[in-house]
């Protein structure tokens, strides 16, 4: 499991997001909802998808913005860019409502609050600009410090 620092622990704990175990279904069933699960991680084609309940989505205040293309370059709001412990950049994309996927990106440079990408998701793909830290904690769990 990767270590993301004490700041992430505080953010996730304050957000009140509870993580249930990995499951096969991409929807919440009544048993999961009754058990208080608000998020789960599901593998689809070997890729983890974080799936939130509508209540968790609202509580976290998740916001997205589309990837844009200008002058043949893709860009995202810099708020959508996260870095792992090795300094590799990624963002959370949203392939469908309430579903979020960690997606690697390569940042060329930052200008006017936007990350100009060498590589990233297609133009129009929604990327998370608010709530990424909580999604990261949900995707990777929170280690005891």
C-alpha positions as CSV (number, residue, x, y, z in Angstrom):
1,X,0.0,0.0,0.0
2,X,1.3,3.5,-0.8
3,X,2.0,6.1,1.8
4,X,0.5,9.5,1.1
5,X,1.2,11.3,4.4
6,X,-0.6,12.4,7.5
7,X,-2.4,15.3,5.7
8,X,-4.3,12.7,3.7
9,X,-5.3,10.8,6.8
10,X,-6.8,14.0,8.3
11,X,-8.6,14.9,5.1
12,X,-10.2,11.5,4.7
13,X,-11.1,11.1,8.4
14,X,-12.7,14.6,8.4
15,X,-14.6,13.8,5.2
16,X,-16.4,10.9,6.9
17,X,-15.9,8.5,4.0
18,X,-16.1,4.9,5.0
19,X,-14.5,2.4,2.7
20,X,-16.1,-1.0,2.1
21,X,-14.2,-3.9,0.7
22,X,-13.8,-4.5,-3.0
23,X,-16.9,-5.8,-4.6
24,X,-17.9,-7.2,-8.0
25,X,-21.0,-5.0,-8.6
26,X,-20.7,-1.5,-9.9
27,X,-23.8,-0.4,-8.0
28,X,-24.6,-0.3,-4.3
29,X,-27.1,-3.0,-3.2
30,X,-29.5,-2.5,-0.3
31,X,-27.3,-4.6,2.0
32,X,-24.3,-2.4,1.4
33,X,-26.4,0.8,1.9
34,X,-27.8,-0.7,5.1
35,X,-24.3,-1.4,6.4
36,X,-23.4,2.3,6.0
37,X,-21.0,1.8,3.0
38,X,-20.6,5.1,1.2
39,X,-17.8,4.1,-1.2
40,X,-16.3,1.0,-2.7
41,X,-13.5,0.1,-5.0
42,X,-14.3,-2.1,-7.9
43,X,-11.8,-3.5,-10.4
44,X,-12.8,-3.3,-14.0
45,X,-10.3,-4.7,-16.5
46,X,-7.6,-4.5,-13.8
47,X,-8.2,-0.8,-13.1
48,X,-9.6,0.4,-9.8
49,X,-12.8,2.4,-9.9
50,X,-14.0,4.3,-6.9
51,X,-17.8,4.3,-6.7
52,X,-19.6,6.7,-4.4
53,X,-23.2,6.7,-3.2
54,X,-25.1,9.9,-4.0
55,X,-24.9,10.9,-0.4
56,X,-21.1,10.5,-0.3
57,X,-20.8,12.5,-3.6
58,X,-22.8,15.3,-2.0
59,X,-20.9,15.2,1.3
60,X,-17.5,15.4,-0.4
61,X,-18.6,18.2,-2.7
62,X,-17.0,16.5,-5.8
63,X,-16.6,18.9,-8.7
64,X,-15.3,18.2,-12.2
65,X,-14.2,20.1,-15.3
66,X,-13.7,18.8,-18.8
67,X,-10.3,18.3,-20.4
68,X,-9.9,20.9,-23.0
69,X,-7.9,21.1,-26.3
70,X,-6.4,24.4,-27.5
71,X,-3.8,24.8,-30.2
72,X,-3.5,21.0,-30.4
73,X,-2.6,20.7,-26.7
74,X,-4.7,19.1,-24.0
75,X,-5.1,20.9,-20.7
76,X,-6.8,20.5,-17.3
77,X,-7.3,22.9,-14.4
78,X,-4.2,22.6,-12.2
79,X,-6.5,21.7,-9.3
80,X,-7.1,18.4,-11.0
81,X,-3.4,17.4,-10.9
82,X,-2.2,15.1,-8.2
83,X,1.3,13.6,-7.7
84,X,2.2,10.2,-6.3
85,X,5.1,9.6,-3.9
86,X,7.4,9.1,-6.9
87,X,6.5,12.5,-8.4
88,X,4.4,10.9,-11.2
89,X,1.3,13.0,-12.1
90,X,-2.2,11.7,-12.3
91,X,-5.8,12.9,-12.1
92,X,-9.2,11.3,-11.3
93,X,-11.4,11.0,-14.4
94,X,-15.1,10.3,-14.2
95,X,-16.2,7.8,-16.9
96,X,-19.8,7.8,-15.5
97,X,-21.8,9.4,-12.7
98,X,-20.4,8.6,-9.2
99,X,-17.5,6.7,-10.6
100,X,-13.8,7.9,-10.5
101,X,-10.6,6.4,-11.9
102,X,-7.0,7.3,-11.3
103,X,-5.6,8.2,-14.7
104,X,-1.9,8.9,-15.4
105,X,-1.1,12.2,-17.1
106,X,2.2,13.8,-18.2
107,X,2.4,17.5,-17.5
108,X,4.4,19.6,-19.9
109,X,4.0,22.9,-18.1
110,X,1.6,25.0,-16.0
111,X,0.2,28.3,-17.3
112,X,-2.6,30.5,-16.1
113,X,-3.8,27.9,-13.6
114,X,-4.0,25.1,-16.2
115,X,-1.7,22.1,-16.6
116,X,-0.8,21.7,-20.3
117,X,-0.4,18.0,-21.0
118,X,1.9,16.0,-23.1
119,X,-0.3,13.0,-22.4
120,X,-3.7,12.6,-20.8
121,X,-7.4,11.8,-21.2
122,X,-9.3,12.8,-24.3
123,X,-10.8,16.3,-24.6
124,X,-14.2,16.5,-22.9
125,X,-13.4,13.8,-20.3
126,X,-14.5,15.1,-16.8
127,X,-11.6,15.4,-14.3
128,X,-12.1,15.9,-10.6
129,X,-11.1,19.4,-9.4
130,X,-12.5,19.3,-5.9
131,X,-12.5,16.1,-3.7
132,X,-9.5,14.4,-5.2
133,X,-7.7,13.8,-1.8
134,X,-10.8,12.1,-0.5
135,X,-11.0,9.8,-3.6
136,X,-7.3,9.0,-3.2
137,X,-7.8,8.0,0.4
138,X,-10.8,5.9,-0.6
139,X,-8.9,4.2,-3.4
140,X,-5.8,3.4,-1.4
141,X,-7.1,3.1,2.1
142,X,-5.6,4.9,5.0
143,X,-2.6,3.5,6.9
144,X,-2.2,3.9,10.6
145,X,0.6,6.4,11.3
